[in-house]
Amino acid sequence: MFKISAKVLIVPGILLLIAGGTSFALSNFSDGAKTDYENAVLATAGDVHAGRVLFNANCSACHGTEANGWIGPNLHSVKARKSDVAIIRQIDSGLTPPMPKFELNERQMADILSYLKSI
Protein backbone atom coordinates (compact mmCIF):
# COMPACT_ATOMS: atom_id res chain seq x y z
CA MET A 1 0.00 0.00 0.00
CA PHE A 2 1.27 3.47 -0.94
CA LYS A 3 1.48 5.98 1.90
CA ILE A 4 1.67 9.74 1.36
CA SER A 5 3.17 11.77 4.14
CA ALA A 6 2.62 15.48 4.30
CA LYS A 7 3.57 18.23 6.69
CA VAL A 8 1.70 21.47 7.14
CA LEU A 9 3.46 24.63 8.23
CA ILE A 10 1.46 27.75 8.99
CA VAL A 11 3.25 31.07 8.87
CA PRO A 12 1.55 34.49 8.99
CA GLY A 13 -0.88 34.64 6.09
CA ILE A 14 0.44 31.52 4.34
CA LEU A 15 -0.36 27.83 4.65
CA LEU A 16 2.56 25.75 3.39
CA LEU A 17 1.88 22.11 2.54
CA ILE A 18 4.92 19.91 2.06
CA ALA A 19 4.22 16.54 0.44
CA GLY A 20 6.80 14.23 -1.02
CA GLY A 21 9.49 16.89 -1.12
CA THR A 22 7.25 19.34 -2.98
CA SER A 23 5.77 22.38 -1.31
CA PHE A 24 2.59 24.24 -2.12
CA ALA A 25 1.88 27.68 -0.66
CA LEU A 26 -1.74 28.63 -0.23
CA SER A 27 -2.99 31.89 1.16
CA ASN A 28 -5.26 31.04 4.06
CA PHE A 29 -6.84 34.48 3.87
CA SER A 30 -7.97 34.74 0.26
CA ASP A 31 -10.97 36.97 -0.24
CA GLY A 32 -13.27 34.32 -1.75
CA ALA A 33 -16.94 34.51 -0.79
CA LYS A 34 -17.66 36.91 2.03
CA THR A 35 -19.53 35.77 5.12
CA ASP A 36 -22.57 37.59 6.47
CA TYR A 37 -20.35 38.90 9.29
CA GLU A 38 -17.76 40.27 6.84
CA ASN A 39 -20.47 41.91 4.72
CA ALA A 40 -21.93 43.52 7.86
CA VAL A 41 -18.49 44.82 8.90
CA LEU A 42 -17.84 46.24 5.44
CA ALA A 43 -21.28 47.92 5.43
CA THR A 44 -20.60 49.58 8.80
CA ALA A 45 -18.86 52.95 8.95
CA GLY A 46 -16.03 52.53 11.41
CA ASP A 47 -14.76 55.18 13.79
CA VAL A 48 -10.99 55.70 13.74
CA HIS A 49 -10.84 57.02 17.33
CA ALA A 50 -12.91 54.12 18.71
CA GLY A 51 -10.73 51.75 16.69
CA ARG A 52 -7.57 53.18 18.24
CA VAL A 53 -9.06 52.72 21.73
CA LEU A 54 -9.89 49.08 20.91
CA PHE A 55 -6.45 48.57 19.35
CA ASN A 56 -4.70 49.93 22.45
CA ALA A 57 -6.79 47.71 24.73
CA ASN A 58 -6.46 44.50 22.70
CA CYS A 59 -3.60 44.68 20.20
CA SER A 60 -0.91 47.05 21.44
CA ALA A 61 0.71 44.51 23.77
CA CYS A 62 1.97 42.65 20.69
CA HIS A 63 1.88 45.26 17.92
CA GLY A 64 3.04 48.24 20.01
CA THR A 65 1.08 51.32 21.06
CA GLU A 66 1.87 52.98 17.73
CA ALA A 67 1.39 49.72 15.74
CA ASN A 68 5.11 49.71 14.90
CA GLY A 69 5.43 46.04 15.75
CA TRP A 70 6.94 44.21 18.66
CA ILE A 71 5.94 40.56 19.01
CA GLY A 72 3.43 41.02 16.19
CA PRO A 73 4.30 42.71 12.89
CA ASN A 74 4.34 46.41 12.12
CA LEU A 75 0.83 47.29 10.96
CA HIS A 76 1.59 50.58 9.24
CA SER A 77 0.40 50.44 5.63
CA VAL A 78 -1.26 47.05 6.26
CA LYS A 79 -3.96 48.16 3.79
CA ALA A 80 -1.31 47.99 1.04
CA ARG A 81 -0.54 44.36 1.91
CA LYS A 82 -4.00 42.96 2.74
CA SER A 83 -7.54 43.58 1.58
CA ASP A 84 -10.22 44.62 4.06
CA VAL A 85 -11.61 41.07 4.03
CA ALA A 86 -8.15 39.59 4.62
CA ILE A 87 -7.61 41.93 7.58
CA ILE A 88 -10.99 40.97 9.06
CA ARG A 89 -10.20 37.27 8.64
CA GLN A 90 -6.76 37.69 10.19
CA ILE A 91 -8.18 39.37 13.28
CA ASP A 92 -11.18 37.07 13.57
CA SER A 93 -9.42 33.76 12.90
CA GLY A 94 -6.53 33.45 15.30
CA LEU A 95 -4.94 31.12 12.72
CA THR A 96 -1.49 32.70 12.81
CA PRO A 97 -0.03 31.96 16.23
CA PRO A 98 0.70 33.56 18.55
CA MET A 99 -2.17 35.88 17.56
CA PRO A 100 -5.30 34.94 19.48
CA LYS A 101 -8.77 34.79 17.98
CA PHE A 102 -10.69 38.00 18.61
CA GLU A 103 -14.47 37.88 18.74
CA LEU A 104 -15.51 41.43 17.93
CA ASN A 105 -18.99 42.54 16.98
CA GLU A 106 -19.48 44.19 13.58
CA ARG A 107 -19.12 47.73 14.95
CA GLN A 108 -15.91 46.93 16.84
CA MET A 109 -14.36 45.21 13.80
CA ALA A 110 -15.34 48.15 11.57
CA ASP A 111 -13.71 50.50 14.09
CA ILE A 112 -10.47 48.47 14.22
CA LEU A 113 -10.44 48.21 10.42
CA SER A 114 -10.88 52.00 10.12
CA TYR A 115 -8.02 52.58 12.54
CA LEU A 116 -5.71 50.15 10.74
CA LYS A 117 -6.49 51.76 7.40
CA SER A 118 -5.66 55.19 8.89
CA ILE A 119 -2.09 54.35 9.94
C-alpha positions in Angstrom: 0.0 0.0 0.0 1.3 3.5 -0.9 1.5 6.0 1.9 1.7 9.7 1.4 3.2 11.8 4.1 2.6 15.5 4.3 3.6 18.2 6.7 1.7 21.5 7.1 3.5 24.6 8.2 1.5 27.8 9.0 3.2 31.1 8.9 1.6 34.5 9.0 -0.9 34.6 6.1 0.4 31.5 4.3 -0.4 27.8 4.7 2.6 25.7 3.4 1.9 22.1 2.5 4.9 19.9 2.1 4.2 16.5 0.4 6.8 14.2 -1.0 9.5 16.9 -1.1 7.2 19.3 -3.0 5.8 22.4 -1.3 2.6 24.2 -2.1 1.9 27.7 -0.7 -1.7 28.6 -0.2 -3.0 31.9 1.2 -5.3 31.0 4.1 -6.8 34.5 3.9 -8.0 34.7 0.3 -11.0 37.0 -0.2 -13.3 34.3 -1.7 -16.9 34.5 -0.8 -17.7 36.9 2.0 -19.5 35.8 5.1 -22.6 37.6 6.5 -20.4 38.9 9.3 -17.8 40.3 6.8 -20.5 41.9 4.7 -21.9 43.5 7.9 -18.5 44.8 8.9 -17.8 46.2 5.4 -21.3 47.9 5.4 -20.6 49.6 8.8 -18.9 52.9 8.9 -16.0 52.5 11.4 -14.8 55.2 13.8 -11.0 55.7 13.7 -10.8 57.0 17.3 -12.9 54.1 18.7 -10.7 51.7 16.7 -7.6 53.2 18.2 -9.1 52.7 21.7 -9.9 49.1 20.9 -6.5 48.6 19.4 -4.7 49.9 22.4 -6.8 47.7 24.7 -6.5 44.5 22.7 -3.6 44.7 20.2 -0.9 47.1 21.4 0.7 44.5 23.8 2.0 42.6 20.7 1.9 45.3 17.9 3.0 48.2 20.0 1.1 51.3 21.1 1.9 53.0 17.7 1.4 49.7 15.7 5.1 49.7 14.9 5.4 46.0 15.7 6.9 44.2 18.7 5.9 40.6 19.0 3.4 41.0 16.2 4.3 42.7 12.9 4.3 46.4 12.1 0.8 47.3 11.0 1.6 50.6 9.2 0.4 50.4 5.6 -1.3 47.1 6.3 -4.0 48.2 3.8 -1.3 48.0 1.0 -0.5 44.4 1.9 -4.0 43.0 2.7 -7.5 43.6 1.6 -10.2 44.6 4.1 -11.6 41.1 4.0 -8.1 39.6 4.6 -7.6 41.9 7.6 -11.0 41.0 9.1 -10.2 37.3 8.6 -6.8 37.7 10.2 -8.2 39.4 13.3 -11.2 37.1 13.6 -9.4 33.8 12.9 -6.5 33.4 15.3 -4.9 31.1 12.7 -1.5 32.7 12.8 0.0 32.0 16.2 0.7 33.6 18.6 -2.2 35.9 17.6 -5.3 34.9 19.5 -8.8 34.8 18.0 -10.7 38.0 18.6 -14.5 37.9 18.7 -15.5 41.4 17.9 -19.0 42.5 17.0 -19.5 44.2 13.6 -19.1 47.7 15.0 -15.9 46.9 16.8 -14.4 45.2 13.8 -15.3 48.1 11.6 -13.7 50.5 14.1 -10.5 48.5 14.2 -10.4 48.2 10.4 -10.9 52.0 10.1 -8.0 52.6 12.5 -5.7 50.2 10.7 -6.5 51.8 7.4 -5.7 55.2 8.9 -2.1 54.4 9.9 
